[in-house]
């Protein structure tokens, strides 16, 4: 029963994220912020930095979404552990993975600024 409930919560979260990404995909992105349509190499440093910015925004969004799922699952597992040490340990491990995911997302978000400072200065 506990495993079924975990799978049901995970399926609900994945369905919600899929629907939210699907709805946002119907909207046109702001000018210059969508995925590039051409496959050519960027001709200037600004174009390269813009592409890196788009890629890091996607990486940030994906890692934050996955981290939120892990946090919710870990919280659910903490609540339903019932004092079992192995269940609490698994929930704590999920929280550690979520923190690592958020750290990677923040590093991805900082990458364009670091590259701008290196290339422009």
Helices and strands as residue ranges (DSSP letters): H 2-26, H 45-80, H 85-120
